[in-house]
Amino acid sequence: MTNERRMSVLRAVIEDYIRTHEPVGSAALTRGHDLGVSSATVRNDMAALEDEGYLIQPHTSAGRIPTEKGYRYFVDKLATVVPLSKAQKRGIRSFLSGSVNLDDTLRRSARLLAQITGQVAVVASPSLARSALRHLEMVPISSATILVVVITDTGRVEQRTIIAAERPGDDTLARISAKINTACTGRSLRRAGSDIRMFAGDESSPINRSLLEALARVCDELATQEQSSNLYMAGTSQLTHRQVVDMNVIAPLFDALEEQAVIMRLMTALSEVTQSHGVGIAIGSETHTPGLMNASVVTSGYGQSTADDGGASGQPSGNAEPVAFIGSIGPTHMDYATTISAVRAVAKYLTEFMANEENSPDDDSTD
């Protein structure tokens, strides 16, 4: 069918352009791909694809390059994603296993993804709003000051201080901590704050009620920090060291990366609406970000929120959401197959790290 052949020509053009970053002509396309037709037929197909908005010709004497519409078709129809090699998988496992804490793991993940893709890697730390309480500890540090240590299921540790007009005794602090940990472990911070506020009504001592109200406010404040996640970036130098560097693309991209709140919103939204191959992809204008009009973003969520947020039944929803995202940003002519594979692989390892799983994510762990 003519349309099927034409789309094969489109895929070939995009593959060659991704590889060479040079406009693609019909003669080179015929030599490099088994399209089964003459160069003249390929030339006619390329002209038709240009009329349909999939290709453009930057100069009258030059070959053609893909448009945003062409890249979108290519990505949506991508049949195979290049799997990482066994050596790369072992490298990921080895590199991340040397982490000393969660922040170190996220920094390493960003560097690793940047090395694999040659593009900018962005990793967000887990959102407190999607985290569950693992443990709460109260440490008296003066006659009127209590250090509150909150540990979440994602490994984040937050510390807050409470100033009390009169501090309860150590035994009371231990009792209240034990009650909260027994009742609220595994619940979202928002739900924990609500429960702690209810516990305050059960206390006869005004001092204890005041403390519990203060603890509830700490949980409330942490639960509202949806946008407080740290962003770990790596790989900006990789983009500037490419063989072909278009500063008209790179300069606006670097400007966009400075707007971390914008990047956070974009990549969080993409990670929640996965497309083909288990990732979210935005190309050019789909990012709705001026500095990324000539860039593409590939992202995936990682981790699974186990927080019980209550709901009408008082039970977890059962629809585990990712706790944060990992992604890659590069020019629209990025190697999509390799980028998708790398983002998925590192996200998978991060998810298993968050779950504290000891088993390897691949069957080839003994390679």
C-alpha positions as CSV (number, residue, x, y, z in Angstrom):
1,M,0.0,0.0,0.0
2,T,1.3,3.4,-0.9
3,N,0.6,4.9,2.5
4,E,2.4,2.1,4.3
5,R,5.4,2.6,2.0
6,R,5.4,6.3,2.6
7,M,5.4,5.8,6.3
8,S,8.3,3.4,5.9
9,V,10.1,6.2,4.1
10,L,9.3,8.6,7.0
11,R,10.7,6.2,9.5
12,A,13.9,5.8,7.4
13,V,14.3,9.6,7.1
14,I,13.9,10.0,10.9
15,E,16.3,7.2,11.7
16,D,19.0,8.6,9.4
17,Y,18.5,12.2,10.7
18,I,18.8,11.0,14.3
19,R,22.0,9.3,13.4
20,T,23.6,12.0,11.2
21,H,21.8,15.2,12.2
22,E,22.0,16.1,8.5
23,P,19.1,16.6,6.0
24,V,18.3,13.3,4.3
25,G,18.1,13.0,0.5
26,S,16.3,10.3,-1.5
27,A,19.4,8.8,-3.0
28,A,21.1,8.3,0.4
29,L,17.8,6.9,1.7
30,T,17.6,4.4,-1.2
31,R,21.2,3.3,-0.6
32,G,20.9,2.9,3.1
33,H,17.5,1.2,3.4
34,D,15.8,-1.7,1.7
35,L,12.7,0.2,0.6
36,G,12.1,-1.8,-2.5
37,V,11.5,1.2,-4.8
38,S,13.5,3.5,-6.9
39,S,15.1,6.8,-5.8
40,A,12.5,8.7,-7.8
41,T,9.6,7.0,-6.1
42,V,11.2,7.7,-2.7
43,R,11.7,11.4,-3.8
44,N,7.9,11.5,-4.6
45,D,7.0,10.0,-1.3
46,M,9.2,12.5,0.6
47,A,7.5,15.3,-1.3
48,A,4.1,13.9,-0.3
49,L,5.3,13.6,3.3
50,E,6.3,17.2,3.2
51,D,2.9,18.2,1.9
52,E,1.3,16.3,4.8
53,G,3.5,18.1,7.4
54,Y,5.7,15.2,8.4
55,L,8.9,16.6,6.8
56,I,10.3,19.9,5.8
57,Q,13.1,21.0,3.4
58,P,15.3,23.5,5.2
59,H,16.9,24.6,1.8
60,T,15.8,24.1,-1.7
61,S,18.9,22.2,-2.6
62,A,19.0,20.2,0.7
63,G,17.4,16.9,1.7
64,R,14.5,16.8,4.3
65,I,14.3,16.7,8.0
66,P,11.5,15.6,10.3
67,T,8.9,18.0,11.8
68,E,7.4,17.7,15.2
69,K,4.4,15.9,13.6
70,G,6.9,13.4,12.0
71,Y,8.7,12.8,15.3
72,R,5.3,12.2,17.0
73,Y,4.3,9.6,14.4
74,F,7.7,7.9,14.7
75,V,7.5,7.7,18.5
76,D,3.9,6.5,18.5
77,K,4.8,3.8,16.0
78,L,8.1,2.8,17.5
79,A,8.0,-1.0,17.3
80,T,11.0,-1.9,19.4
81,V,12.9,-0.2,22.2
82,V,16.6,-1.0,22.3
83,P,17.2,-3.0,25.5
84,L,20.2,-2.1,27.6
85,S,23.1,-4.5,27.3
86,K,23.9,-6.9,30.1
87,A,27.0,-4.9,30.8
88,Q,24.9,-1.7,31.1
89,K,22.5,-3.5,33.5
90,R,25.3,-4.7,35.7
91,G,26.8,-1.2,35.6
92,I,23.5,0.3,36.8
93,R,23.2,-2.2,39.6
94,S,26.8,-1.7,40.7
95,F,26.8,2.1,40.4
96,L,23.6,2.5,42.5
97,S,24.5,-0.2,45.0
98,G,27.3,2.0,46.2
99,S,24.9,4.7,47.4
100,V,25.1,5.8,51.0
101,N,21.6,7.2,51.3
102,L,18.6,8.3,49.2
103,D,20.0,11.6,48.1
104,D,23.2,9.9,46.9
105,T,21.2,7.4,45.0
106,L,19.2,10.1,43.2
107,R,22.4,12.0,42.3
108,R,24.0,8.9,41.0
109,S,20.9,8.0,39.0
110,A,21.0,11.4,37.3
111,R,24.7,11.0,36.4
112,L,24.1,7.5,35.2
113,L,21.1,8.4,32.9
114,A,23.1,11.3,31.5
115,Q,26.0,9.1,30.7
116,I,23.8,6.5,28.9
117,T,21.8,9.0,26.8
118,G,24.3,11.9,26.4
119,Q,21.5,14.2,27.3
120,V,20.3,16.1,30.4
121,A,18.9,13.8,33.1
122,V,16.5,15.1,35.8
123,V,15.6,13.1,38.9
124,A,13.1,14.4,41.5
125,S,13.3,13.4,45.1
126,P,10.1,11.7,46.4
127,S,7.2,14.0,47.1
128,L,6.3,14.2,50.8
129,A,2.7,14.7,49.7
130,R,2.7,11.1,48.4
131,S,4.8,9.6,51.2
132,A,3.6,7.5,54.1
133,L,4.7,7.8,57.7
134,R,7.2,5.2,58.6
135,H,8.3,6.5,62.0
136,L,8.0,9.6,64.2
137,E,10.4,10.3,67.0
138,M,10.4,13.1,69.6
139,V,13.7,14.1,71.1
140,P,13.8,16.6,74.0
141,I,16.7,19.1,73.4
142,S,15.9,21.6,76.1
143,S,13.3,22.4,78.8
144,A,11.0,24.0,76.2
145,T,12.1,22.5,72.9
146,I,11.4,19.2,71.2
147,L,13.0,17.9,68.0
148,V,10.5,16.0,65.9
149,V,12.0,13.5,63.5
150,V,9.7,12.2,60.7
151,I,10.8,9.3,58.6
152,T,8.8,8.4,55.5
153,D,8.4,5.2,53.6
154,T,10.5,6.7,50.8
155,G,13.5,7.2,53.0
156,R,13.2,10.9,53.5
157,V,14.0,12.3,56.9
158,E,12.5,15.6,58.0
159,Q,13.2,17.4,61.2
160,R,11.1,20.1,62.9
161,T,11.3,21.8,66.3
162,I,8.4,22.4,68.6
163,I,8.6,25.1,71.2
164,A,6.4,24.3,74.2
165,A,5.5,26.6,77.1
166,E,5.8,23.5,79.2
167,R,7.3,20.2,77.9
168,P,5.8,16.8,78.9
169,G,8.1,14.4,80.6
170,D,10.2,11.9,78.7
171,D,7.9,9.0,79.6
172,T,4.9,10.9,78.2
173,L,6.8,11.8,75.0
174,A,7.7,8.1,74.6
175,R,4.0,7.1,75.1
176,I,2.7,9.6,72.6
177,S,5.3,8.6,70.1
178,A,4.5,4.9,70.5
179,K,0.7,5.7,70.1
180,I,1.3,7.7,66.9
181,N,3.6,5.1,65.4
182,T,1.2,2.2,66.2
183,A,-1.8,4.0,64.7
184,C,-0.3,6.0,61.9
185,T,2.5,4.0,60.3
186,G,1.7,3.5,56.6
187,R,-0.7,6.4,56.5
188,S,-0.2,9.5,54.4
189,L,1.1,12.5,56.3
190,R,-2.2,14.3,55.7
191,R,-4.1,11.4,57.2
192,A,-1.6,11.1,60.1
193,G,-2.0,14.8,60.9
194,S,-5.8,14.3,61.0
195,D,-5.5,11.3,63.3
196,I,-3.0,13.0,65.6
197,R,-5.4,15.9,66.0
198,M,-8.1,13.4,67.0
199,F,-5.7,11.9,69.6
200,A,-5.4,15.4,71.2
201,G,-9.1,15.2,72.1
202,D,-8.5,12.1,74.1
203,E,-5.9,13.7,76.3
204,S,-6.9,15.2,79.6
205,S,-3.7,17.2,80.1
206,P,-3.6,20.6,78.4
207,I,0.1,20.2,78.0
208,N,-0.3,16.9,76.1
209,R,-3.1,18.3,73.9
210,S,-1.0,21.3,73.0
211,L,1.9,19.0,72.0
212,L,-0.4,16.8,69.8
213,E,-1.9,19.8,68.1
214,A,1.7,21.0,67.3
215,L,2.6,17.5,66.0
216,A,-0.5,17.6,63.8
217,R,0.5,20.9,62.3
218,V,4.0,19.5,61.5
219,C,2.4,16.6,59.6
220,D,0.0,19.1,57.8
221,E,2.9,21.3,56.8
222,L,4.9,18.4,55.4
223,A,1.9,17.0,53.6
224,T,1.5,20.3,51.6
225,Q,5.0,20.2,50.3
226,E,4.0,18.8,46.9
227,Q,6.4,21.1,45.1
228,S,9.2,20.9,47.6
229,S,11.0,18.0,46.0
230,N,14.6,18.5,45.1
231,L,15.7,18.2,41.5
232,Y,19.0,16.5,40.7
233,M,20.3,17.3,37.2
234,A,23.2,16.0,35.3
235,G,24.4,16.0,31.7
236,T,24.4,19.6,30.5
237,S,28.0,19.3,29.4
238,Q,27.1,16.2,27.3
239,L,24.8,18.4,25.1
240,T,27.5,21.0,24.5
241,H,30.1,18.3,23.6
242,R,28.0,16.7,20.9
243,Q,29.6,16.6,17.4
244,V,26.8,18.8,16.1
245,V,25.7,21.6,18.5
246,D,22.9,23.9,17.5
247,M,23.0,26.8,19.9
248,N,19.6,28.0,18.7
249,V,18.3,24.8,20.4
250,I,20.8,24.4,23.3
251,A,20.7,28.0,24.6
252,P,16.8,28.1,25.1
253,L,17.0,24.6,26.6
254,F,19.5,25.7,29.2
255,D,17.4,28.7,30.0
256,A,14.4,26.4,30.5
257,L,16.3,24.2,32.9
258,E,16.8,27.2,35.1
259,E,13.1,27.3,35.7
260,Q,13.0,24.3,38.0
261,A,9.3,24.8,39.0
262,V,8.3,24.6,35.3
263,I,10.4,21.5,34.7
264,M,8.9,19.9,37.9
265,R,5.3,20.5,36.8
266,L,6.0,19.3,33.2
267,M,7.8,16.1,34.1
268,T,5.5,15.2,37.0
269,A,2.5,15.5,34.7
270,L,4.2,13.4,32.0
271,S,5.2,10.7,34.4
272,E,1.6,10.3,35.5
273,V,0.2,9.9,32.0
274,T,2.4,7.2,30.4
275,Q,2.2,6.5,26.7
276,S,3.7,3.7,24.7
277,H,6.6,1.7,26.2
278,G,5.7,2.8,29.7
279,V,7.0,6.4,29.6
280,G,5.6,9.8,29.0
281,I,7.0,11.8,26.0
282,A,6.5,15.4,25.0
283,I,7.9,16.7,21.8
284,G,8.5,20.4,21.1
285,S,5.3,22.4,21.5
286,E,3.7,19.6,23.4
287,T,5.9,20.7,26.4
288,H,4.1,24.1,26.5
289,T,7.5,25.5,27.5
290,P,9.1,28.2,25.4
291,G,12.6,27.0,25.9
292,L,11.8,23.5,25.0
293,M,10.2,24.2,21.6
294,N,13.0,22.3,19.9
295,A,13.5,19.7,22.6
296,S,11.9,16.5,23.7
297,V,11.2,15.2,27.2
298,V,11.0,11.5,28.1
299,T,10.0,10.7,31.6
300,S,8.8,7.9,33.9
301,G,7.6,7.7,37.4
302,Y,9.5,5.7,40.0
303,G,8.5,4.2,43.3
304,Q,5.0,3.3,44.4
305,S,3.1,5.3,47.0
306,T,1.7,3.0,49.7
307,A,0.3,5.8,51.7
308,D,-3.2,5.2,53.2
309,D,-5.0,8.4,52.6
310,G,-8.3,7.2,54.1
311,G,-11.0,7.9,51.6
312,A,-14.6,7.0,52.1
313,S,-13.8,3.5,53.2
314,G,-10.8,4.4,55.3
315,Q,-8.7,2.1,53.1
316,P,-5.9,2.7,50.6
317,S,-7.1,3.4,47.1
318,G,-5.1,0.5,45.7
319,N,-4.0,2.6,42.8
320,A,-0.3,3.1,43.7
321,E,1.0,6.3,42.3
322,P,4.7,7.0,41.6
323,V,6.4,9.0,44.3
324,A,8.5,11.0,41.9
325,F,9.9,11.0,38.4
326,I,13.1,10.5,36.4
327,G,13.5,11.8,32.9
328,S,15.8,12.8,30.0
329,I,15.7,16.1,28.1
330,G,17.4,16.5,24.7
331,P,16.9,17.8,21.2
332,T,14.0,16.6,19.2
333,H,16.4,14.5,17.1
334,M,17.3,12.4,20.2
335,D,17.7,8.7,19.9
336,Y,14.2,7.9,21.2
337,A,14.6,4.1,21.4
338,T,17.8,4.3,23.5
339,T,16.4,7.1,25.7
340,I,13.2,5.3,26.4
341,S,15.1,2.1,27.3
342,A,17.5,4.0,29.6
343,V,14.7,6.0,31.4
344,R,12.7,2.8,32.0
345,A,15.7,0.9,33.3
346,V,16.9,3.4,35.8
347,A,13.3,4.1,36.9
348,K,12.9,0.3,37.5
349,Y,16.1,0.2,39.6
350,L,15.0,3.2,41.6
351,T,11.6,1.7,42.3
352,E,13.2,-1.5,43.6
353,F,15.6,0.6,45.7
354,M,12.7,2.4,47.2
355,A,11.0,-0.9,48.0
356,N,14.2,-2.1,49.7
357,E,14.2,-5.2,47.5
358,E,17.3,-7.3,47.7
359,N,16.7,-9.3,44.5
360,S,18.0,-8.2,41.2
361,P,15.5,-6.7,38.8
362,D,16.8,-8.9,36.0
363,D,17.2,-12.6,35.6
364,D,20.7,-12.1,34.4
365,S,22.1,-11.1,37.8
366,T,24.6,-13.9,37.7
367,D,26.1,-12.9,34.3
